[in-house]
Amino acid sequence: MICTHIVICANCKSQNYRCISGERRAPDVSCYRSSPAPSVVAQAHFAAAFAFETDCWDVHDALAKGADFVLLDVRSPALYAKGHVPGAINLPHGKIIASKMTEWPADTVFVTYCAGPHCNGAARGALRLAELGRPVKIMAGGVMGWLDEGFTLQVDAS
């Protein structure tokens, strides 16, 4: 039996499929189709996303032209040493505190990245920077995205 009982979460709007017995089942394709947002809503949503993130290609291009931001690798020093985006500074997200940020003017833009889409370190770092009043974006994709674009990592000599 294919479940046709759809419950939509009031908080995150995700769909949850359950059959009458409460067992989770894969939905039939026809039972979860929804209309796209109106164009004006979609435009506002996607335009707003660019205020919060950039991608690996744009970071690579900016670094080649003399970036006007500081690129922060917010992973551990050990992972940074194994390979990082050339030009990045290692500052683990847990170490982003006001006293460390005095090295840069208050209006310095930061771009954070971590291991990839499976990692929330970039968001944690970005949140800490935002809480300190610093302008910040996330590099979507992180190290995995960087490598997927065909770019190389810098490895520290041991």
N, CA, C and O atoms as a DFTB+ gen file, in Angstrom:
632 C
 N C O
     1  1       0.845      -1.183       0.000
     2  2       0.000       0.000       0.000
     3  2       0.884       1.237       0.000
     4  3       1.857       1.312       0.750
     5  1       0.550       2.191      -0.827
     6  2       1.301       3.441      -0.855
     7  2       0.560       4.465      -0.012
     8  3      -0.646       4.668      -0.154
     9  1       1.303       5.091       0.851
    10  2       0.727       6.065       1.771
    11  2       0.229       7.291       1.041
    12  3       0.917       7.820       0.168
    13  1      -0.943       7.743       1.386
    14  2      -1.455       8.987       0.835
    15  2      -1.776       9.976       1.946
    16  3      -2.388      11.014       1.697
    17  1      -1.368       9.663       3.164
    18  2      -1.607      10.555       4.296
    19  2      -0.392      11.462       4.470
    20  3       0.688      10.995       4.834
    21  1      -0.561      12.718       4.218
    22  2       0.535      13.672       4.269
    23  2       0.311      14.613       5.445
    24  3      -0.760      15.198       5.601
    25  1       1.339      14.742       6.259
    26  2       1.317      15.693       7.360
    27  2       2.412      16.715       7.067
    28  3       3.550      16.335       6.792
    29  1       2.092      17.977       7.119
    30  2       3.078      19.014       6.861
    31  2       3.461      19.672       8.181
    32  3       2.604      20.152       8.923
    33  1       4.761      19.686       8.460
    34  2       5.274      20.267       9.691
    35  2       4.999      21.767       9.710
    36  3       5.312      22.466       8.746
    37  1       4.426      22.260      10.782
    38  2       4.117      23.684      10.893
    39  2       5.373      24.534      11.011
    40  3       5.343      25.715      10.666
    41  1       6.480      23.965      11.492
    42  2       7.703      24.735      11.671
    43  2       8.551      24.805      10.408
    44  3       8.893      25.893       9.946
    45  1       8.890      23.646       9.849
    46  2       9.814      23.658       8.711
    47  2       9.129      23.412       7.381
    48  3       9.783      23.465       6.339
    49  1       7.842      23.148       7.387
    50  2       7.038      22.930       6.187
    51  2       7.413      21.661       5.427
    52  3       7.001      21.488       4.280
    53  1       8.183      20.775       6.045
    54  2       8.529      19.531       5.363
    55  2       7.346      18.583       5.419
    56  3       6.505      18.659       6.314
    57  1       7.301      17.689       4.444
    58  2       6.212      16.736       4.383
    59  2       6.629      15.440       5.058
    60  3       7.755      14.972       4.885
    61  1       5.736      14.877       5.808
    62  2       5.982      13.642       6.532
    63  2       4.903      12.660       6.090
    64  3       3.713      12.957       6.198
    65  1       5.309      11.496       5.593
    66  2       4.363      10.527       5.072
    67  2       4.199       9.373       6.048
    68  3       5.182       8.759       6.463
    69  1       2.981       9.084       6.408
    70  2       2.697       7.961       7.298
    71  2       1.433       7.250       6.807
    72  3       0.470       7.887       6.379
    73  1       1.459       5.955       6.877
    74  2       0.237       5.228       6.560
    75  2      -0.627       5.182       7.814
    76  3      -0.215       5.651       8.875
    77  1      -1.789       4.634       7.696
    78  2      -2.726       4.610       8.818
    79  2      -2.137       3.905      10.031
    80  3      -2.427       4.277      11.168
    81  1      -1.311       2.891       9.797
    82  2      -0.724       2.156      10.919
    83  2       0.416       2.923      11.586
    84  3       0.916       2.492      12.625
    85  1       0.839       4.060      11.004
    86  2       1.930       4.842      11.557
    87  2       3.286       4.475      10.982
    88  3       4.295       5.089      11.328
    89  1       3.320       3.477      10.104
    90  2       4.586       3.066       9.495
    91  2       4.979       4.062       8.409
    92  3       4.151       4.472       7.595
    93  1       6.264       4.446       8.410
    94  2       6.743       5.365       7.366
    95  2       6.845       4.613       6.056
    96  3       7.367       3.499       6.011
    97  1       6.358       5.208       5.009
    98  2       6.424       4.587       3.697
    99  2       6.828       5.615       2.657
   100  3       6.614       6.815       2.828
   101  1       7.410       5.126       1.588
   102  2       7.739       6.012       0.469
   103  2       6.444       6.457      -0.198
   104  3       5.586       5.624      -0.492
   105  1       6.290       7.735      -0.438
   106  2       5.055       8.215      -1.050
   107  2       5.029       7.924      -2.550
   108  3       6.071       7.815      -3.196
   109  1       3.843       7.805      -3.075
   110  2       3.650       7.738      -4.508
   111  2       3.968       9.131      -5.045
   112  3       3.645      10.130      -4.402
   113  1       4.592       9.207      -6.204
   114  2       4.993      10.501      -6.749
   115  2       3.819      11.467      -6.804
   116  3       3.985      12.659      -6.544
   117  1       2.646      10.970      -7.134
   118  2       1.493      11.860      -7.291
   119  2       0.993      12.428      -5.970
   120  3       0.242      13.403      -5.983
   121  1       1.377      11.858      -4.830
   122  2       0.805      12.332      -3.566
   123  2       1.604      13.461      -2.928
   124  3       1.186      13.976      -1.891
   125  1       2.724      13.866      -3.496
   126  2       3.453      14.967      -2.863
   127  2       3.830      16.078      -3.824
   128  3       4.663      16.923      -3.495
   129  1       3.251      16.089      -4.967
   130  2       3.511      17.196      -5.885
   131  2       2.916      18.471      -5.307
   132  3       1.810      18.476      -4.765
   133  1       3.669      19.540      -5.435
   134  2       3.144      20.824      -4.990
   135  2       3.507      21.865      -6.028
   136  3       4.452      21.695      -6.799
   137  1       2.773      22.903      -6.035
   138  2       3.020      23.979      -6.983
   139  2       4.232      24.781      -6.559
   140  3       4.487      24.924      -5.363
   141  1       4.979      25.302      -7.503
   142  2       6.094      26.170      -7.130
   143  2       5.570      27.491      -6.571
   144  3       4.419      27.869      -6.793
   145  1       6.421      28.162      -5.861
   146  2       6.061      29.472      -5.319
   147  2       5.826      30.440      -6.470
   148  3       6.392      30.268      -7.550
   149  1       5.011      31.438      -6.253
   150  2       4.849      32.468      -7.289
   151  2       6.208      33.088      -7.620
   152  3       7.076      33.171      -6.751
   153  1       6.395      33.513      -8.836
   154  2       7.686      34.040      -9.290
   155  2       8.223      35.152      -8.405
   156  3       9.424      35.192      -8.137
   157  1       7.375      36.048      -7.948
   158  2       7.844      37.161      -7.125
   159  2       8.375      36.655      -5.785
   160  3       9.340      37.205      -5.255
   161  1       7.753      35.612      -5.233
   162  2       8.220      35.026      -3.980
   163  2       9.531      34.283      -4.218
   164  3      10.465      34.402      -3.424
   165  1       9.605      33.525      -5.298
   166  2      10.837      32.802      -5.632
   167  2      11.987      33.780      -5.874
   168  3      13.113      33.536      -5.441
   169  1      11.706      34.870      -6.555
   170  2      12.745      35.869      -6.821
   171  2      13.292      36.439      -5.514
   172  3      14.507      36.545      -5.351
   173  1      12.430      36.799      -4.602
   174  2      12.876      37.350      -3.315
   175  2      13.682      36.310      -2.533
   176  3      14.705      36.642      -1.932
   177  1      13.232      35.072      -2.539
   178  2      13.927      33.999      -1.815
   179  2      15.333      33.783      -2.358
   180  3      16.302      33.781      -1.598
   181  1      15.446      33.602      -3.666
   182  2      16.753      33.299      -4.245
   183  2      17.682      34.516      -4.237
   184  3      18.894      34.360      -4.082
   185  1      17.143      35.706      -4.399
   186  2      17.973      36.915      -4.320
   187  2      18.528      37.084      -2.902
   188  3      19.685      37.464      -2.724
   189  1      17.704      36.802      -1.908
   190  2      18.149      36.931      -0.517
   191  2      19.272      35.944      -0.202
   192  3      20.156      36.249       0.599
   193  1      19.245      34.779      -0.817
   194  2      20.274      33.767      -0.551
   195  2      21.671      34.292      -0.891
   196  3      22.643      33.939      -0.223
   197  1      21.776      35.127      -1.918
   198  2      23.087      35.657      -2.306
   199  2      23.681      36.601      -1.257
   200  3      24.884      36.860      -1.279
   201  1      22.875      37.107      -0.361
   202  2      23.385      37.943       0.724
   203  2      24.080      37.105       1.786
   204  3      24.845      37.629       2.596
   205  1      23.811      35.791       1.780
   206  2      24.329      34.909       2.817
   207  2      25.383      33.933       2.331
   208  3      26.140      33.389       3.134
   209  1      25.442      33.705       1.033
   210  2      26.407      32.718       0.547
   211  2      26.965      33.086      -0.819
   212  3      26.384      33.859      -1.581
   213  1      28.107      32.499      -1.086
   214  2      28.749      32.594      -2.382
   215  2      29.145      31.176      -2.758
   216  3      28.970      30.258      -1.957
   217  1      29.672      30.978      -3.949
   218  2      30.058      29.619      -4.304
   219  2      31.551      29.521      -4.567
   220  3      32.256      30.529      -4.618
   221  1      32.014      28.310      -4.731
   222  2      33.447      28.048      -4.883
   223  2      34.016      28.743      -6.118
   224  3      35.126      29.274      -6.077
   225  1      33.270      28.739      -7.197
   226  2      33.756      29.353      -8.433
   227  2      33.984      30.850      -8.223
   228  3      35.018      31.384      -8.625
   229  1      33.025      31.524      -7.598
   230  2      33.162      32.965      -7.358
   231  2      34.305      33.270      -6.392
   232  3      35.010      34.265      -6.566
   233  1      34.496      32.434      -5.382
   234  2      35.615      32.621      -4.450
   235  2      36.935      32.442      -5.194
   236  3      37.853      33.245      -5.026
   237  1      37.037      31.411      -6.003
   238  2      38.254      31.160      -6.783
   239  2      38.570      32.353      -7.674
   240  3      39.709      32.815      -7.729
   241  1      37.560      32.842      -8.364
   242  2      37.728      33.992      -9.253
   243  2      38.163      35.230      -8.469
   244  3      39.063      35.952      -8.898
   245  1      37.537      35.475      -7.337
   246  2      37.877      36.642      -6.513
   247  2      39.301      36.540      -5.967
   248  3      40.028      37.533      -5.932
   249  1      39.693      35.345      -5.542
   250  2      41.055      35.171      -5.026
   251  2      42.086      35.436      -6.117
   252  3      43.139      36.013      -5.845
   253  1      41.800      35.027      -7.330
   254  2      42.716      35.247      -8.457
   255  2      42.847      36.725      -8.791
   256  3      43.871      37.158      -9.320
   257  1      41.815      37.497      -8.485
   258  2      41.808      38.930      -8.813
   259  2      42.173      39.809      -7.623
   260  3      42.176      41.034      -7.743
   261  1      42.480      39.207      -6.478
   262  2      42.793      39.993      -5.280
   263  2      41.548      40.207      -4.450
   264  3      40.950      41.283      -4.479
   265  1      41.165      39.209      -3.728
   266  2      39.909      39.204      -2.971
   267  2      39.792      40.379      -2.014
   268  3      40.778      40.839      -1.437
   269  1      38.558      40.851      -1.861
   270  2      38.261      41.921      -0.910
   271  2      37.580      41.343       0.339
   272  3      36.759      42.001       0.980
   273  1      37.937      40.115       0.661
   274  2      37.391      39.444       1.839
   275  2      38.468      38.550       2.436
   276  3      39.491      38.273       1.811
   277  1      38.211      38.107       3.655
   278  2      39.100      37.153       4.319
   279  2      38.416      35.798       4.271
   280  3      37.277      35.652       4.715
   281  1      39.108      34.815       3.736
   282  2      38.574      33.469       3.626
   283  2      38.996      32.669       4.851
   284  3      40.187      32.495       5.108
   285  1      38.012      32.183       5.605
   286  2      38.286      31.429       6.828
   287  2      37.915      29.964       6.667
   288  3      36.769      29.620       6.381
   289  1      38.907      29.116       6.856
   290  2      38.674      27.681       6.955
   291  2      38.394      27.429       8.421
   292  3      39.282      27.582       9.260
   293  1      37.169      27.043       8.740
   294  2      36.763      26.918      10.140
   295  2      36.870      25.485      10.664
   296  3      36.326      25.166      11.720
   297  1      37.570      24.626       9.926
   298  2      37.792      23.248      10.370
   299  2      38.957      23.206      11.359
   300  3      39.553      24.236      11.673
   301  1      39.263      22.046      11.829
   302  2      40.358      21.874      12.786
   303  2      41.704      22.145      12.120
   304  3      41.818      22.031      10.900
   305  1      42.720      22.499      12.895
   306  2      44.063      22.687      12.335
   307  2      44.575      21.436      11.609
   308  3      45.261      21.552      10.593
   309  1      44.253      20.254      12.114
   310  2      44.711      19.019      11.471
   311  2      44.108      18.872      10.078
   312  3      44.815      18.515       9.136
   313  1      42.821      19.140       9.937
   314  2      42.189      19.048       8.616
   315  2      42.696      20.148       7.685
   316  3      42.914      19.912       6.497
   317  1      42.879      21.331       8.223
   318  2      43.432      22.435       7.443
   319  2      44.796      22.046       6.877
   320  3      45.070      22.291       5.702
   321  1      45.648      21.445       7.697
   322  2      46.992      21.055       7.269
   323  2      46.954      19.997       6.172
   324  3      47.836      19.961       5.315
   325  1      45.940      19.136       6.194
   326  2      45.824      18.086       5.171
   327  2      45.410      18.643       3.811
   328  3      45.629      18.001       2.785
   329  1      44.818      19.824       3.800
   330  2      44.428      20.450       2.545
   331  2      43.396      21.529       2.764
   332  3      42.359      21.302       3.387
   333  1      43.693      22.727       2.236
   334  2      42.789      23.866       2.380
   335  2      42.809      24.706       1.112
   336  3      43.692      24.560       0.267
   337  1      41.841      25.571       0.995
   338  2      41.778      26.479      -0.141
   339  2      42.965      27.427      -0.047
   340  3      43.179      28.044       0.997
   341  1      43.740      27.553      -1.121
   342  2      44.879      28.489      -1.086
   343  2      44.410      29.902      -0.722
   344  3      43.442      30.415      -1.283
   345  1      45.106      30.503       0.209
   346  2      44.756      31.854       0.653
   347  2      43.873      31.886       1.882
   348  3      43.641      32.951       2.455
   349  1      43.379      30.726       2.292
   350  2      42.505      30.668       3.469
   351  2      43.329      30.733       4.753
   352  3      44.479      30.298       4.805
   353  1      42.706      31.282       5.772
   354  2      43.279      31.335       7.109
   355  2      42.518      30.334       7.959
   356  3      41.291      30.261       7.882
   357  1      43.224      29.568       8.763
   358  2      42.557      28.605       9.630
   359  2      42.155      29.270      10.941
   360  3      42.996      29.752      11.700
   361  1      40.859      29.283      11.182
   362  2      40.319      29.774      12.445
   363  2      39.084      28.919      12.753
   364  3      37.981      29.236      12.307
   365  1      39.271      27.835      13.514
   366  2      38.144      26.957      13.819
   367  2      36.973      27.739      14.399
   368  3      37.161      28.683      15.167
   369  1      35.762      27.336      14.023
   370  2      34.586      28.115      14.416
   371  2      34.492      28.321      15.920
   372  3      34.000      29.359      16.363
   373  1      34.943      27.374      16.706
   374  2      34.898      27.525      18.163
   375  2      35.887      28.545      18.705
   376  3      35.793      28.949      19.864
   377  1      36.830      28.961      17.873
   378  2      37.851      29.932      18.289
   379  2      37.541      31.347      17.789
   380  3      38.322      32.271      18.016
   381  1      36.414      31.511      17.117
   382  2      36.041      32.838      16.628
   383  2      35.453      33.627      17.795
   384  3      34.293      33.458      18.170
   385  1      36.292      34.488      18.350
   386  2      35.901      35.316      19.493
   387  2      36.351      36.749      19.227
   388  3      37.192      36.996      18.363
   389  1      35.794      37.669      19.965
   390  2      36.049      39.093      19.734
   391  2      37.536      39.429      19.744
   392  3      38.000      40.175      18.881
   393  1      38.283      38.900      20.691
   394  2      39.706      39.253      20.788
   395  2      40.500      38.803      19.557
   396  3      41.461      39.468      19.171
   397  1      40.118      37.700      18.945
   398  2      40.811      37.231      17.733
   399  2      40.472      38.091      16.525
   400  3      41.269      38.197      15.593
   401  1      39.306      38.697      16.537
   402  2      38.837      39.446      15.374
   403  2      39.416      40.851      15.302
   404  3      39.222      41.546      14.305
   405  1      40.121      41.279      16.338
   406  2      40.692      42.628      16.333
   407  2      41.810      42.779      15.297
   408  3      42.251      43.896      15.024
   409  1      42.269      41.672      14.724
   410  2      43.294      41.731      13.671
   411  2      42.775      42.403      12.399
   412  3      43.560      42.879      11.579
   413  1      41.449      42.439      12.238
   414  2      40.858      42.969      11.021
   415  2      39.950      44.152      11.333
   416  3      39.313      44.186      12.386
   417  1      39.885      45.132      10.415
   418  2      38.940      46.243      10.596
   419  2      37.509      45.719      10.729
   420  3      37.188      44.644      10.222
   421  1      36.666      46.466      11.400
   422  2      35.293      46.039      11.683
   423  2      34.467      45.785      10.425
   424  3      33.525      44.993      10.457
   425  1      34.805      46.442       9.323
   426  2      34.008      46.262       8.106
   427  2      34.557      45.174       7.175
   428  3      34.073      45.020       6.054
   429  1      35.552      44.427       7.628
   430  2      36.112      43.339       6.833
   431  2      35.056      42.276       6.584
   432  3      34.382      41.828       7.512
   433  1      34.918      41.877       5.332
   434  2      33.987      40.805       4.977
   435  2      34.709      39.468       5.131
   436  3      35.849      39.312       4.693
   437  1      34.039      38.518       5.750
   438  2      34.577      37.177       5.920
   439  2      33.749      36.187       5.112
   440  3      32.533      36.330       4.982
   441  1      34.425      35.189       4.578
   442  2      33.762      34.071       3.914
   443  2      34.247      32.819       4.631
   444  3      35.449      32.562       4.703
   445  1      33.310      32.044       5.160
   446  2      33.663      30.835       5.896
   447  2      33.393      29.596       5.053
   448  3      32.487      29.576       4.221
   449  1      34.198      28.565       5.286
   450  2      33.904      27.274       4.671
   451  2      34.355      26.164       5.599
   452  3      35.169      26.368       6.500
   453  1      33.805      24.984       5.355
   454  2      34.166      23.787       6.127
   455  2      34.348      22.631       5.142
   456  3      34.729      22.852       3.993
   457  1      34.084      21.424       5.578
   458  2      34.346      20.251       4.752
   459  2      33.418      20.148       3.545
   460  3      33.854      19.731       2.471
   461  1      32.183      20.509       3.694
   462  2      31.239      20.392       2.589
   463  2      29.805      20.456       3.056
   464  3      29.532      20.850       4.190
   465  1      28.883      20.069       2.186
   466  2      27.450      20.172       2.509
   467  2      27.022      19.353       3.716
   468  3      26.001      19.648       4.336
   469  1      27.787      18.336       4.053
   470  2      27.455      17.486       5.195
   471  2      27.923      18.091       6.522
   472  3      27.678      17.520       7.585
   473  1      28.586      19.229       6.463
   474  2      29.204      19.852       7.635
   475  2      28.545      21.203       7.903
   476  3      28.311      21.971       6.970
   477  1      28.246      21.500       9.160
   478  2      27.645      22.798       9.481
   479  2      28.647      23.776      10.100
   480  3      28.256      24.811      10.641
   481  1      29.926      23.448      10.017
   482  2      30.946      24.323      10.586
   483  2      30.959      25.712       9.978
   484  3      31.164      26.696      10.690
   485  1      30.743      25.810       8.675
   486  2      30.727      27.122       8.024
   487  2      29.598      27.978       8.590
   488  3      29.777      29.172       8.829
   489  1      28.436      27.365       8.801
   490  2      27.305      28.098       9.379
   491  2      27.593      28.489      10.827
   492  3      27.241      29.586      11.261
   493  1      28.235      27.587      11.572
   494  2      28.592      27.915      12.961
   495  2      29.562      29.101      13.000
   496  3      29.405      30.017      13.808
   497  1      30.552      29.071      12.128
   498  2      31.505      30.177      12.058
   499  2      30.844      31.473      11.624
   500  3      31.116      32.539      12.177
   501  1      29.973      31.370      10.630
   502  2      29.266      32.555      10.146
   503  2      28.378      33.143      11.239
   504  3      28.289      34.362      11.388
   505  1      27.731      32.281      11.989
   506  2      26.888      32.759      13.087
   507  2      27.730      33.490      14.133
   508  3      27.341      34.556      14.610
   509  1      28.862      32.929      14.485
   510  2      29.724      33.584      15.490
   511  2      30.191      34.950      14.987
   512  3      30.211      35.919      15.746
   513  1      30.563      35.025      13.715
   514  2      30.989      36.304      13.153
   515  2      29.840      37.309      13.141
   516  3      30.023      38.476      13.490
   517  1      28.668      36.855      12.741
   518  2      27.502      37.744      12.726
   519  2      27.170      38.239      14.134
   520  3      26.802      39.399      14.319
   521  1      27.302      37.355      15.123
   522  2      27.054      37.762      16.510
   523  2      28.054      38.807      16.974
   524  3      27.769      39.590      17.881
   525  1      29.227      38.820      16.352
   526  2      30.250      39.826      16.681
   527  2      30.102      41.079      15.814
   528  3      30.941      41.978      15.865
   529  1      29.046      41.129      15.031
   530  2      28.780      42.291      14.192
   531  2      29.606      42.337      12.916
   532  3      29.742      43.399      12.307
   533  1      30.154      41.213      12.508
   534  2      31.011      41.153      11.325
   535  2      30.215      40.732      10.094
   536  3      29.381      39.830      10.178
   537  1      30.463      41.377       8.949
   538  2      29.812      40.943       7.706
   539  2      30.393      39.604       7.259
   540  3      31.610      39.417       7.254
   541  1      29.513      38.674       6.884
   542  2      29.967      37.313       6.605
   543  2      29.072      36.623       5.589
   544  3      27.872      36.885       5.499
   545  1      29.693      35.740       4.833
   546  2      29.004      34.827       3.920
   547  2      29.617      33.443       4.090
   548  3      30.706      33.290       4.643
   549  1      28.905      32.456       3.612
   550  2      29.387      31.079       3.587
   551  2      29.773      30.738       2.150
   552  3      29.100      31.149       1.205
   553  1      30.863      29.981       1.992
   554  2      31.201      29.434       0.679
   555  2      30.480      28.093       0.571
   556  3      30.901      27.104       1.171
   557  1      29.401      28.066      -0.191
   558  2      28.617      26.845      -0.363
   559  2      29.478      25.745      -0.980
   560  3      30.242      25.984      -1.915
   561  1      29.341      24.550      -0.442
   562  2      30.081      23.408      -0.969
   563  2      31.331      23.068      -0.202
   564  3      31.743      21.909      -0.169
   565  1      31.949      24.071       0.424
   566  2      33.155      23.838       1.208
   567  2      34.256      23.161       0.410
   568  3      34.359      23.351      -0.802
   569  1      35.072      22.377       1.084
   570  2      36.195      21.692       0.444
   571  2      35.699      20.761      -0.663
   572  3      36.298      20.697      -1.736
   573  1      34.611      20.043      -0.405
   574  2      34.088      19.126      -1.425
   575  2      33.678      19.879      -2.678
   576  3      33.962      19.434      -3.790
   577  1      33.022      21.002      -2.513
   578  2      32.617      21.810      -3.658
   579  2      33.813      22.360      -4.413
   580  3      33.814      22.421      -5.643
   581  1      34.835      22.760      -3.661
   582  2      36.064      23.280      -4.253
   583  2      36.695      22.217      -5.162
   584  3      37.073      22.499      -6.299
   585  1      36.798      21.015      -4.646
   586  2      37.375      19.917      -5.417
   587  2      36.478      19.530      -6.593
   588  3      36.976      19.211      -7.673
   589  1      35.167      19.556      -6.391
   590  2      34.232      19.245      -7.478
   591  2      34.380      20.212      -8.641
   592  3      34.160      19.836      -9.792
   593  1      34.750      21.451      -8.354
   594  2      34.961      22.448      -9.419
   595  2      36.275      22.224     -10.147
   596  3      36.541      22.867     -11.163
   597  1      37.103      21.314      -9.635
   598  2      38.385      21.027     -10.270
   599  2      39.535      21.854      -9.731
   600  3      40.628      21.839     -10.297
   601  1      39.303      22.569      -8.651
   602  2      40.355      23.379      -8.038
   603  2      41.190      22.516      -7.103
   604  3      40.735      21.478      -6.623
   605  1      42.403      22.956      -6.856
   606  2      43.295      22.181      -5.991
   607  2      43.361      22.770      -4.589
   608  3      43.081      23.949      -4.373
   609  1      43.734      21.931      -3.658
   610  2      43.941      22.365      -2.288
   611  2      45.427      22.563      -2.037
   612  3      46.269      21.927      -2.671
   613  1      45.730      23.436      -1.123
   614  2      47.108      23.630      -0.675
   615  2      47.314      22.724       0.528
   616  3      46.486      22.691       1.437
   617  1      48.418      21.992       0.531
   618  2      48.740      21.097       1.635
   619  2      49.958      21.648       2.342
   620  3      50.975      21.928       1.708
   621  1      49.862      21.806       3.654
   622  2      50.983      22.304       4.437
   623  2      52.063      21.221       4.552
   624  3      51.750      20.047       4.753
   625  1      53.325      21.619       4.426
   626  2      54.433      20.686       4.585
   627  2      54.508      20.246       6.041
   628  3      54.367      21.060       6.954
   629  1      54.732      18.944       6.250
   630  2      54.804      18.473       7.636
   631  2      56.202      18.176       8.064
   632  3      56.425      17.770       9.205
